[in-house]
């Protein structure tokens, strides 16, 4: 990601008005007025030139003069800004200078090519005047793809990372999503994993400690899972201003994720209806539909009235036995995404009434983090990524916490590559046989690749407790079903 001035028309995007250029897709001639609308074959050739130019720049940062000049002529003919062809100009900059393009970028890759019905009338008129919608769409799509997927090599600055994240946000909007939505769930799709991997590579190429030491540069950073992973790994080497800026970024990320997860947990009912307790005979509990249905035989055709022999009421009493949720997190460093999400999720459930939440982290040793379970920020600062994995140490802390097995759930988050696999499985199997609800959660890396020991995966499946992998929503659903 080379640094050049963000000037419209920089590099190849200069003034090429009146130029006739020949590209790999055939002759491309600038035309004005009504002649700007090319025939079907001409549109296909122009799209081909733009996409060949995109592929060439993705695989080789050096410009191909004929493709560049042909693409400039096409963009100019469409009445689009030349900055669309300059990869050093961000999509944000293009939109700031040409606000009318913002609506075209949003949903760009959702609307089928040639569908002009979704564009505002003024834009449709403009398209009819200067060229085909398909060619225009190709030019805009090429801009987003080039800016997002051509990340170059070498060191990356905070400004470059922030610019890439903004471009990725526009790319996600082009797919009909919110900015950050696709990168926020890398395991949900292959494309999400690719974007998260690119972001992780950029973060890895940053001189992060130097950036954090400069408050102005640190403010340019946008929290992401890849960045949080790097901060957690390097926090022991930070101090002073750099450590304070790192903590601020972690806090921002935790708060943003917590807001999303809290919405998913909303309206979780704690405790099933207790039908052994008679319903309260008050008007607000009256089950009107059931009352009418049960008394239909008392309908009097002569009086045109329904005579009610008995009123029916809804049960509202719930069992009040507290549910105990024990979250066990493998902090060996191979499952940062799951650790961050589930640590935050534990704090949210800890805020619900009648839910007693405990939190244990382990590598070769185990640490009881229950005193800080309400504050995931503090929990993350106390985790130590890296090292070996011995889940038997965590089992020794968990066993005394299981007071009422049938009212306890153990969420075990790991990739299950254990130094003593049989011992860990035997311990979890014993808990399951005793009546504890065991929910194994697989590791998900920041790149979106699921990494779960197949030996454990098969044995959990045989036990009737398959490993949950993928989006955190699956775990939220499992926990809500246990608590309801």
C-alpha positions as CSV (number, residue, x, y, z in Angstrom):
1,X,0.0,0.0,0.0
2,X,2.2,2.8,-1.3
3,X,1.7,6.3,0.0
4,X,0.9,9.0,-2.6
5,X,-1.0,12.2,-2.4
6,X,-4.7,11.7,-2.4
7,X,-5.3,14.0,-5.4
8,X,-7.9,13.4,-8.0
9,X,-6.3,12.8,-11.2
10,X,-3.0,11.6,-9.7
11,X,-0.9,9.1,-11.6
12,X,-2.8,7.6,-14.5
13,X,-6.0,9.5,-13.6
14,X,-5.0,12.7,-15.4
15,X,-6.8,14.7,-18.0
16,X,-7.2,12.6,-21.1
17,X,-10.1,14.4,-22.7
18,X,-10.4,13.8,-26.5
19,X,-8.0,10.8,-26.4
20,X,-8.6,7.8,-28.6
21,X,-7.2,4.7,-27.0
22,X,-6.9,1.1,-27.9
23,X,-7.2,-1.5,-25.1
24,X,-7.2,-5.3,-24.9
25,X,-10.9,-5.3,-25.5
26,X,-10.8,-3.3,-28.8
27,X,-11.1,0.3,-29.8
28,X,-12.5,2.7,-27.3
29,X,-13.3,6.2,-28.6
30,X,-14.6,9.1,-26.6
31,X,-17.9,10.3,-27.8
32,X,-20.1,13.2,-26.7
33,X,-23.8,13.8,-26.5
34,X,-26.2,11.2,-27.7
35,X,-23.3,9.3,-29.4
36,X,-22.1,8.4,-25.9
37,X,-24.5,5.5,-25.8
38,X,-22.7,2.5,-27.2
39,X,-24.2,-0.5,-28.7
40,X,-24.5,-3.8,-26.9
41,X,-21.3,-5.2,-28.4
42,X,-19.4,-1.9,-27.6
43,X,-20.6,-2.1,-24.0
44,X,-19.4,-5.7,-23.6
45,X,-16.0,-4.6,-24.9
46,X,-15.7,-1.7,-22.6
47,X,-16.7,-3.8,-19.6
48,X,-14.0,-6.3,-20.7
49,X,-11.4,-3.6,-20.8
50,X,-12.2,-2.5,-17.3
51,X,-12.2,-6.0,-15.8
52,X,-9.0,-6.9,-17.6
53,X,-7.4,-3.8,-16.2
54,X,-8.6,-4.8,-12.7
55,X,-7.1,-8.2,-13.0
56,X,-3.8,-6.9,-14.3
57,X,-3.5,-4.4,-11.3
58,X,-4.5,-7.1,-8.8
59,X,-1.7,-9.4,-9.9
60,X,0.9,-6.8,-10.8
61,X,1.0,-3.3,-9.3
62,X,2.7,-1.9,-12.4
63,X,0.4,-0.2,-14.9
64,X,-0.3,-1.7,-18.3
65,X,-0.3,1.5,-20.5
66,X,-2.7,0.3,-23.1
67,X,-5.3,-0.9,-20.5
68,X,-4.8,2.2,-18.4
69,X,-5.4,4.6,-21.3
70,X,-8.3,2.6,-22.6
71,X,-9.9,2.6,-19.1
72,X,-9.4,6.3,-18.7
73,X,-11.2,7.0,-22.0
74,X,-14.1,4.7,-20.9
75,X,-14.5,6.4,-17.4
76,X,-14.2,9.8,-19.1
77,X,-16.9,8.9,-21.6
78,X,-19.2,7.8,-18.8
79,X,-18.8,11.1,-17.0
80,X,-17.3,9.5,-14.0
81,X,-14.3,11.0,-12.0
82,X,-10.9,9.8,-13.1
83,X,-10.1,9.2,-9.4
84,X,-12.0,5.9,-9.7
85,X,-9.0,4.5,-11.5
86,X,-6.4,5.6,-9.0
87,X,-5.9,2.9,-6.2
88,X,-4.2,5.5,-4.0
89,X,-7.5,7.5,-3.8
90,X,-9.9,6.0,-1.2
91,X,-13.5,5.4,-1.9
92,X,-14.2,7.8,1.0
93,X,-12.4,10.5,-0.8
94,X,-14.3,9.8,-4.0
95,X,-17.6,10.0,-2.2
96,X,-16.6,13.2,-0.4
97,X,-15.8,14.9,-3.7
98,X,-18.6,13.4,-5.6
99,X,-21.5,12.8,-3.1
100,X,-23.8,11.6,-5.9
101,X,-21.8,8.3,-6.1
102,X,-22.6,7.3,-2.5
103,X,-26.0,5.9,-3.4
104,X,-24.5,4.1,-6.4
105,X,-21.9,2.4,-4.3
106,X,-24.5,1.2,-1.7
107,X,-26.1,-2.1,-2.9
108,X,-23.9,-1.9,-6.1
109,X,-23.2,-5.7,-6.1
110,X,-26.8,-6.6,-5.0
111,X,-28.6,-4.9,-7.9
112,X,-28.4,-7.0,-11.1
113,X,-26.5,-5.5,-14.0
114,X,-28.7,-3.5,-16.3
115,X,-31.4,-2.9,-13.7
116,X,-31.9,0.9,-13.8
117,X,-35.2,0.8,-11.8
118,X,-33.4,1.1,-8.5
119,X,-31.5,4.3,-9.5
120,X,-32.9,7.7,-8.8
121,X,-34.6,9.3,-11.9
122,X,-31.8,11.9,-12.3
123,X,-29.1,9.2,-12.2
124,X,-31.0,7.1,-14.8
125,X,-31.2,10.1,-17.1
126,X,-27.5,10.7,-16.7
127,X,-26.7,7.0,-17.5
128,X,-28.9,7.2,-20.6
129,X,-27.0,10.3,-21.7
130,X,-23.4,9.1,-21.2
131,X,-23.3,5.4,-21.5
132,X,-24.5,1.9,-20.4
133,X,-25.4,1.1,-16.8
134,X,-23.4,-2.2,-17.1
135,X,-20.3,-0.3,-18.0
136,X,-20.8,2.3,-15.3
137,X,-21.3,-0.5,-12.8
138,X,-18.2,-2.2,-13.9
139,X,-16.2,1.0,-13.3
140,X,-17.5,1.4,-9.7
141,X,-17.1,-2.3,-8.9
142,X,-13.5,-2.3,-10.2
143,X,-12.8,0.7,-7.8
144,X,-13.9,-1.2,-4.7
145,X,-12.3,-4.5,-5.6
146,X,-9.0,-2.9,-6.4
147,X,-8.9,-0.8,-3.3
148,X,-9.9,-3.7,-1.0
149,X,-7.9,-6.6,-2.5
150,X,-4.7,-5.0,-3.8
151,X,-3.0,-4.4,-0.4
152,X,0.6,-4.4,-1.6
153,X,3.5,-5.3,0.6
154,X,5.8,-3.6,3.1
155,X,5.1,-1.6,6.2
156,X,1.6,-0.2,6.8
157,X,0.8,3.1,8.5
158,X,-2.2,3.8,10.7
159,X,-3.6,6.1,8.0
160,X,-3.3,3.3,5.4
161,X,-5.0,0.8,7.7
162,X,-7.8,3.3,8.4
163,X,-8.2,3.9,4.7
164,X,-8.4,0.2,3.9
165,X,-11.0,-0.3,6.6
166,X,-13.1,2.5,5.2
167,X,-12.8,1.0,1.7
168,X,-13.8,-2.4,3.1
169,X,-16.8,-0.7,4.7
170,X,-17.9,0.6,1.3
171,X,-17.3,-2.9,-0.2
172,X,-19.6,-4.4,2.5
173,X,-22.2,-1.7,1.7
174,X,-22.0,-2.6,-1.9
175,X,-22.9,-6.1,-0.9
176,X,-26.0,-4.8,1.0
177,X,-24.4,-5.0,4.4
178,X,-23.5,-2.6,7.2
179,X,-19.8,-1.5,7.3
180,X,-17.9,-4.1,9.4
181,X,-20.7,-6.7,9.3
182,X,-18.8,-9.1,7.0
183,X,-15.5,-8.7,8.7
184,X,-17.2,-9.0,12.1
185,X,-18.3,-12.6,11.4
186,X,-15.4,-14.2,9.4
187,X,-16.5,-17.8,10.1
188,X,-20.0,-17.1,8.6
189,X,-18.7,-17.0,5.0
190,X,-15.6,-17.6,2.9
191,X,-15.5,-13.9,1.9
192,X,-15.7,-12.7,5.5
193,X,-12.7,-14.9,6.3
194,X,-10.8,-13.5,3.3
195,X,-11.5,-9.9,4.4
196,X,-10.5,-10.6,8.0
197,X,-7.3,-12.3,6.7
198,X,-6.4,-9.2,4.7
199,X,-7.1,-6.9,7.6
200,X,-5.0,-9.2,9.9
201,X,-2.1,-9.0,7.4
202,X,-2.2,-5.2,7.3
203,X,-2.3,-5.0,11.1
204,X,0.7,-7.4,11.2
205,X,2.7,-5.2,8.9
206,X,2.1,-2.1,11.1
207,X,4.7,-0.8,13.5
208,X,2.0,-1.0,16.1
209,X,4.1,0.1,19.1
210,X,5.2,3.3,17.3
211,X,1.6,4.0,16.3
212,X,0.2,3.5,19.8
213,X,2.9,5.8,21.2
214,X,1.5,8.6,19.1
215,X,-2.0,9.6,20.3
216,X,-2.8,11.3,16.9
217,X,-1.9,8.1,15.0
218,X,-3.6,5.9,17.6
219,X,-6.9,7.8,17.1
220,X,-6.9,6.9,13.4
221,X,-7.1,3.2,14.3
222,X,-10.4,1.5,14.0
223,X,-10.8,-1.4,16.4
224,X,-11.1,-4.8,14.7
225,X,-10.7,-8.4,15.8
226,X,-7.3,-8.6,14.1
227,X,-6.1,-5.4,15.9
228,X,-7.4,-6.6,19.2
229,X,-5.6,-9.9,18.8
230,X,-2.3,-8.1,18.2
231,X,-2.9,-5.8,21.2
232,X,-3.6,-8.7,23.5
233,X,-0.5,-10.5,22.3
234,X,1.7,-7.5,22.7
235,X,0.2,-5.8,25.8
236,X,3.0,-7.1,28.1
237,X,5.5,-5.0,26.0
238,X,3.5,-1.8,26.2
239,X,3.7,0.9,28.8
240,X,2.8,4.6,29.3
241,X,0.9,6.3,26.5
242,X,1.1,3.2,24.2
243,X,-0.5,1.0,26.9
244,X,-3.2,3.6,27.6
245,X,-4.0,3.9,23.9
246,X,-4.1,0.1,23.6
247,X,-6.5,-0.2,26.5
248,X,-8.8,2.5,24.9
249,X,-8.9,0.6,21.7
250,X,-9.8,-2.7,23.5
251,X,-12.4,-0.9,25.5
252,X,-14.0,0.5,22.3
253,X,-14.1,-2.9,20.6
254,X,-15.5,-4.6,23.7
255,X,-18.3,-2.0,24.0
256,X,-19.2,-2.3,20.3
257,X,-19.3,-6.1,20.3
258,X,-21.2,-6.1,23.7
259,X,-23.9,-3.8,22.2
260,X,-24.5,-6.3,19.3
261,X,-24.5,-9.3,21.6
262,X,-26.8,-7.7,24.2
263,X,-29.4,-7.1,21.5
264,X,-29.3,-10.8,20.6
265,X,-29.7,-11.8,24.3
266,X,-32.6,-9.4,24.9
267,X,-35.9,-10.8,26.2
268,X,-34.2,-14.0,27.4
269,X,-36.6,-15.5,29.9
270,X,-35.0,-17.0,33.0
271,X,-36.8,-20.1,34.3
272,X,-39.5,-22.2,32.8
273,X,-43.2,-21.8,33.7
274,X,-44.0,-23.7,36.9
275,X,-47.4,-25.3,36.3
276,X,-47.4,-26.8,39.8
277,X,-48.2,-23.3,41.1
278,X,-51.9,-22.3,40.5
279,X,-52.3,-19.2,38.3
280,X,-53.2,-15.9,40.0
281,X,-56.9,-15.1,39.5
282,X,-56.4,-11.5,38.4
283,X,-57.7,-9.8,35.3
284,X,-54.3,-9.3,33.7
285,X,-53.8,-13.1,33.7
286,X,-57.2,-13.9,32.2
287,X,-56.9,-16.1,29.1
288,X,-59.8,-14.7,27.1
289,X,-59.4,-17.0,24.1
290,X,-59.4,-20.1,26.1
291,X,-62.3,-19.0,28.3
292,X,-64.5,-18.4,25.2
293,X,-63.4,-21.7,23.6
294,X,-64.2,-23.8,26.7
295,X,-67.6,-22.2,27.2
296,X,-68.8,-22.3,23.6
297,X,-71.3,-25.0,24.5
298,X,-73.1,-22.4,26.7
299,X,-74.0,-20.2,23.8
300,X,-77.7,-19.3,23.8
301,X,-79.1,-18.6,20.3
302,X,-82.3,-17.2,21.8
303,X,-80.5,-14.7,24.0
304,X,-77.6,-14.2,21.6
305,X,-75.3,-14.5,24.7
306,X,-72.4,-16.7,25.9
307,X,-72.9,-17.8,29.4
308,X,-69.5,-18.5,31.2
309,X,-69.3,-21.3,33.8
310,X,-65.6,-21.0,34.3
311,X,-62.8,-18.5,33.8
312,X,-59.4,-19.6,32.7
313,X,-56.1,-17.9,33.7
314,X,-52.6,-18.0,32.3
315,X,-49.7,-19.5,34.4
316,X,-47.1,-16.8,35.0
317,X,-45.1,-18.2,37.9
318,X,-41.5,-19.3,37.0
319,X,-39.1,-21.6,38.6
320,X,-36.7,-19.5,40.7
321,X,-33.8,-22.0,41.0
322,X,-30.7,-20.0,39.8
323,X,-29.0,-21.4,36.7
324,X,-25.3,-21.7,36.9
325,X,-23.3,-20.9,33.7
326,X,-19.6,-21.9,33.8
327,X,-17.6,-20.6,30.8
328,X,-14.2,-22.2,30.3
329,X,-11.9,-20.4,27.8
330,X,-8.7,-21.9,26.3
331,X,-6.3,-19.0,26.1
332,X,-3.5,-20.8,24.3
333,X,-3.7,-18.2,21.6
334,X,-5.3,-20.2,18.8
335,X,-8.9,-19.1,19.4
336,X,-8.9,-15.3,20.0
337,X,-12.2,-14.6,18.2
338,X,-14.1,-17.1,20.3
339,X,-12.4,-16.0,23.5
340,X,-13.3,-12.3,23.0
341,X,-16.9,-12.9,22.0
342,X,-17.6,-15.5,24.7
343,X,-16.0,-13.5,27.4
344,X,-18.2,-10.6,26.5
345,X,-21.2,-12.9,26.3
346,X,-20.5,-14.2,29.7
347,X,-20.6,-10.7,31.1
348,X,-24.0,-10.1,29.5
349,X,-25.5,-13.2,30.9
350,X,-24.0,-12.4,34.3
351,X,-26.2,-9.3,34.3
352,X,-29.4,-11.3,34.0
353,X,-31.4,-12.2,37.1
354,X,-31.1,-15.7,38.5
355,X,-28.0,-16.5,36.4
356,X,-24.8,-17.3,38.3
357,X,-21.9,-17.0,35.9
358,X,-18.4,-18.3,36.5
359,X,-15.4,-17.8,34.1
360,X,-12.2,-19.9,33.9
361,X,-9.3,-19.4,31.5
362,X,-6.5,-21.9,31.0
363,X,-3.4,-22.9,29.1
364,X,-1.1,-25.2,31.0
365,X,-2.5,-23.6,34.2
366,X,-6.0,-22.5,35.0
367,X,-7.1,-19.1,36.3
368,X,-10.5,-18.3,37.9
369,X,-11.7,-15.0,36.5
370,X,-15.1,-15.0,38.1
371,X,-14.5,-11.9,40.2
372,X,-14.2,-9.9,36.9
373,X,-16.9,-11.6,34.9
374,X,-19.0,-8.5,34.8
375,X,-16.2,-6.6,33.1
376,X,-14.9,-8.3,29.9
377,X,-12.3,-5.5,29.4
378,X,-10.6,-6.5,32.7
379,X,-10.9,-10.2,31.8
380,X,-9.2,-9.7,28.4
381,X,-6.4,-7.7,30.0
382,X,-5.8,-10.7,32.4
383,X,-5.6,-13.3,29.7
384,X,-2.3,-14.5,28.4
385,X,-2.2,-15.7,24.8
386,X,0.2,-18.5,23.8
387,X,1.7,-21.5,25.5
388,X,0.5,-25.1,25.8
389,X,-2.9,-26.5,26.6
390,X,-3.9,-28.7,29.5
391,X,-7.6,-28.7,30.1
392,X,-7.4,-31.0,33.1
393,X,-6.2,-27.9,35.1
394,X,-9.4,-26.2,34.2
395,X,-11.5,-29.3,35.1
396,X,-10.0,-29.2,38.7
397,X,-11.4,-25.6,39.1
398,X,-14.8,-26.4,37.4
399,X,-15.7,-29.6,39.4
400,X,-16.3,-27.8,42.8
401,X,-18.5,-25.3,41.0
402,X,-21.0,-27.9,39.9
403,X,-23.5,-27.9,42.9
404,X,-26.7,-28.9,41.0
405,X,-25.8,-30.7,37.8
406,X,-29.2,-30.5,36.1
407,X,-29.2,-26.7,36.7
408,X,-25.7,-26.2,35.3
409,X,-24.3,-25.5,31.9
410,X,-20.6,-25.7,31.0
411,X,-19.5,-23.8,27.9
412,X,-16.0,-25.1,26.9
413,X,-14.3,-22.9,24.3
414,X,-11.2,-24.5,22.7
415,X,-9.7,-26.0,19.6
416,X,-9.3,-29.2,21.8
417,X,-5.7,-29.9,20.8
418,X,-4.9,-31.0,24.4
419,X,-1.8,-32.4,25.9
420,X,-4.1,-34.9,27.7
421,X,-7.1,-35.4,25.4
422,X,-8.5,-38.5,27.0
423,X,-8.4,-36.9,30.5
424,X,-10.2,-33.8,29.3
425,X,-12.9,-35.7,27.4
426,X,-13.4,-38.1,30.3
427,X,-14.0,-35.2,32.7
428,X,-16.5,-33.5,30.3
429,X,-18.2,-36.8,29.6
430,X,-18.6,-37.4,33.4
431,X,-20.1,-34.0,33.8
432,X,-22.6,-34.7,30.9
433,X,-23.6,-38.1,32.4
434,X,-24.3,-36.4,35.8
435,X,-26.8,-34.1,34.1
436,X,-24.7,-31.0,33.3
437,X,-25.5,-29.4,30.0
438,X,-22.1,-29.4,28.2
439,X,-21.8,-27.0,25.2
440,X,-18.4,-27.4,23.4
441,X,-17.5,-24.4,21.3
442,X,-14.9,-24.7,18.5
443,X,-12.0,-22.4,17.9
444,X,-12.4,-19.7,15.2
445,X,-9.3,-17.7,14.1
446,X,-9.4,-14.1,12.9
447,X,-9.0,-15.5,9.4
448,X,-12.2,-17.5,9.8
449,X,-10.7,-21.0,9.6
450,X,-12.3,-23.4,12.0
451,X,-9.7,-25.5,13.9
452,X,-11.1,-28.3,16.0
453,X,-9.4,-31.5,16.9
454,X,-11.3,-34.2,14.8
455,X,-10.8,-36.8,17.6
456,X,-12.7,-34.5,20.0
457,X,-15.3,-33.5,17.4
458,X,-16.3,-37.2,16.7
459,X,-16.5,-38.1,20.4
460,X,-18.6,-35.1,21.3
461,X,-20.9,-36.0,18.4
462,X,-21.2,-39.6,19.7
463,X,-21.9,-38.2,23.1
464,X,-24.8,-36.1,21.7
465,X,-23.1,-32.8,22.4
466,X,-21.8,-31.7,18.9
467,X,-19.2,-28.9,18.8
468,X,-20.7,-25.5,18.0
469,X,-18.6,-23.7,15.3
470,X,-19.3,-20.5,13.4
471,X,-21.2,-17.5,14.5
472,X,-21.7,-16.6,18.1
473,X,-25.5,-16.5,17.5
474,X,-25.5,-20.3,17.7
475,X,-24.1,-20.1,21.2
476,X,-26.6,-17.4,22.2
477,X,-29.5,-19.7,21.0
478,X,-28.2,-22.7,22.9
479,X,-27.9,-20.6,26.1
480,X,-31.3,-19.0,25.8
481,X,-32.9,-22.5,25.3
482,X,-31.2,-23.7,28.5
483,X,-32.3,-20.7,30.5
484,X,-35.9,-20.6,29.2
